[in-house]
Amino acid sequence: MDPQPLKGRKAIVTGAARGIGHAIAQRLAIEGARVAIIDVDGTGASRAVAEIGGHALAITADISQEEEVDRAFAQVIDEFGGLDILVNNAGIVGTDTPVHDLQVADWDRVLDINLKGTYLCSRAAVRHMIPQKSGVIVSMASISGKEGNANMAPYSVSKAGVICFTKTLAKEMLDYGIRVNCLAPALINSPLLDGMEADRVEFLTSKIPMGRLGRPEEVAATVLFLASDESTFTTGACLDISGGRATY
Ligand SMILES: NC(=O)c1ccc[n+]([C@@H]2O[C@H](COP(=O)([O-])OP(=O)(O)OC[C@H]3O[C@@H](n4cnc5c(N)ncnc54)[C@H](O)[C@@H]3O)[C@@H](O)[C@H]2O)c1
């Protein structure tokens, strides 16, 4: 592999103030990319940029808001002089609630961020990538989007949507040299787990044949593969990172 396979590439990673996104942004920067972090947590994004160093950029924006997304992408493209890689990573898990008790506001919030946010950011990216006839998009789905986790309907549905959105957009982008893929991780050790009930974390960990949580760095390594020229025949795919949990 090239010593710096992403040298000269310009990347946006959403939700990279912490957790998996932080590890992805760090890895892309190590591999030569200039990275912009778009996160609703502006303080965390600035802290992450200071840790990553180089010429990283922090932008505060809510990915579920159309105007904020378009403004943030315009700012990155202006400052970087282009955009080659988008990683749709920002997402929330929502409440631990069965459907019969679920409030509409909770449903809407998760779908707005996880699914509409992925669409809005992807749209902003491909509007720039189509004329240059190149680019890659990697989105964070989840194993729950393939299986459906009880008490996590909005989350599971949003991630199923991300998988289908990936396959749809990949087909639309074939003629423009833009590849679109997603990942389906099982449980990964990140601050997202702090917002989940302890017994839920224990249950979901017990479903992983390897018997452990995944690490953000392991997800980042797979994102690197999909974002680099090592995966030029891969588009419309959903890659599992599940310690053996995924069976299809
Ligand atoms: N941790 C897991 O077990 C796991 C498993 C499968 C998939 N995922 C997915 O991976 C992605 C990252 O998860 P994580 O575990 O690092 O989560 P996390 O909660 O640790 O980090 C999520 C980041 O997204 C940001 N964010 C949230 N809402 C936002 C919004 N509206 N606009 C912009 N930024 C926003 C947060 O500020 C935070 O920095 C998510 O899409 C998640 O669904 C996580």
The ligand as an ORCA input file, in Angstrom:
! r2SCAN-3c Opt
* xyz 0 1
  N     -20.869      2.716     18.898
  C     -21.503      1.703     18.330
  O     -21.660      0.627     18.915
  C     -22.012      1.825     16.927
  C     -22.407      0.654     16.252
  C     -22.900      0.746     14.962
  C     -22.985      1.980     14.338
  N     -22.596      3.097     15.009
  C     -22.719      4.379     14.320
  O     -21.450      4.989     14.215
  C     -21.600      6.405     14.226
  C     -20.701      7.006     15.302
  O     -21.088      6.461     16.534
  P     -20.280      6.702     17.895
  O     -20.416      5.454     18.657
  O     -18.932      7.270     17.635
  O     -21.230      7.815     18.576
  P     -20.883      9.012     19.579
  O     -22.160      9.334     20.273
  O     -19.704      8.669     20.410
  O     -20.480     10.205     18.603
  C     -21.424     10.743     17.714
  C     -20.961     12.121     17.265
  O     -21.967     12.655     16.379
  C     -22.239     14.001     16.766
  N     -23.609     14.354     16.385
  C     -24.758     13.892     16.950
  N     -25.822     14.480     16.398
  C     -25.339     15.327     15.437
  C     -25.954     16.223     14.516
  N     -27.289     16.382     14.490
  N     -25.169     16.925     13.686
  C     -23.815     16.798     13.732
  N     -23.178     15.983     14.599
  C     -23.933     15.251     15.435
  C     -22.029     14.026     18.268
  O     -21.813     15.340     18.753
  C     -20.806     13.122     18.421
  O     -19.598     13.841     18.264
  C     -23.096      6.668     14.445
  O     -23.725      6.879     13.197
  C     -23.591      5.377     15.059
  O     -24.949      5.147     14.847
  C     -22.110      3.043     16.288
*
